[in-house]
Amino acid sequence: MQSPLPLLALFLLLLTPFLPAQTLSIGQTVSADPLEDLVPKNRVQARSESGKSGPWGKLDLYTVFLEAPREVIELATPAETRTQWTFEKHARSDVHDFLRQLQLPEQLLEKLEDESHWSDLGSATILRPDSDTLQAIPPEPRARLYNFLGRCLSNPLQREPEIFYGESPERWFSNSGLPKPIVDAIIGMTYLRGGKHVFADTPVVLALAESDHERTRIQQALSRIPNLMAKVKIGPDEPMQTIARWWTANGLLSGNIPLLKSLLASSMEDSVDISRFLPPSAKKVIFTYPTPLDARSGHLPDCHWSSLNFFNDPPLDRLSDPRIAAAYVRENFEPVNSDPHYGDVIFFMDPSTKEAHHSCVYLADDIVYTKNGRSLLEPWVFMHLSEVRDIYGMHIASETVVYRRKKT
């Protein structure tokens, strides 16, 4: 059994930064109508699947994609559109050696090695390639280069690239409404990381935008994140007591009893979205994005705030403070070695340092409730646990530890 003390001593390692101080320029003009782009020009077939049966019942699943609304894009996205690569603690000669190992076309290598685009900052070497050069880098050298740059915190785009979860880039943008030249530019700069198609050249495509509206649409399309929609089948042939215990968390969520009772008493099979069975505070935020008002405690909500507040109504703002959150876990949770139950918190821990760098809440099957970072661009969603592992596996090796709320 994993002792809680190492987890609590080194509890929160935040992977996504706080709201940037620099935001979009005041002079931008975008439509104030949030419903203008509500209906996409093209529709795509939702990715559907059948979940595993268990004490939660039978699940039908399908995936939709959330993208950040315009007001969030305006607040959360820096106005800078110039690409900068930072090679920390690397002299210019080291960078030249590294670039030559990438097996780039000779003409492209000459452009990257042109030191008129280079500068020095302390012990770091800075490169600012132009747009044409960036678009010309082939996928395999780009992957090697960006995965190397992603080791450094000074390269946030390469460290946390946009991920096209389980989709080809072509399908990902098929109903985005973006002009074909923009989509083609994005596709041309995608590369593989951990078996996923990813993209880290946002400044390049933003510079291609012909209007503020188009720029915002690009940012929205790149903010997309998959969200599972899950429905539980409830009918006369299902194990009613078992299902009721699961979705009430063994009676902790007594507010779910009336709906469950009426459904279980019916002679017909029905399907209910599992979001109906969430606790009140989680039900309020699921499928939404945070706002600046959520930072009233001094921090935007992150994964740990969301996980630890799952059953709290109202949520405790103080749990956005790492020290207070650590004490709260020690007082209210305990590690378990059994299969997770509805409402258990799953911590993602670095096996060497025992730092918990992510947490989410187990719901059923392979489904978790998660917020993947503090950013305004990260909504509260349902995801496959395996997909969450893929996200954080890009940054650090992880092991998962399950914690359960202590009985009172």
Buried (B, 14 or more C-beta within 10 A) or exposed (E): EBEBEBBBEBBBBBBBEBBBEEBBEEEBEBEEEEEEBEEEEEEEEEBEEEBEEBBBBBBBBBBEBBBBBBBBBBBBBEBEBEBBBBBBEBEBEEBBEBBEEBEBEEEBBEBBBEEEBBEEEEEBBBBEBEBEBBBBBBEEBBBBBBBBBBEBEBBBBBBBBBBBBBBEBEEBBBBBBBBEEBBBBBBBBBBEBEEBBBBBBBBBBBEBBEEBBBBBBBBBBBBBBBBBBBBBBBBEEBEBEEBBBBBBBEEBBEEBEEBBEEBBEEEEEEBBEBBBBBBEBBEEBBEEBBEEEBBEBEBBBBBBBBBBBBBBEEBBBBBBBBEBBBBBBBEBBEBBEEEBBBBBBBBBBBEEEBBBBBBBBBBBBBBBBBBBBBBBBBBBBBBBBEBBBBBBBBBBEBEBBBBBBEEE
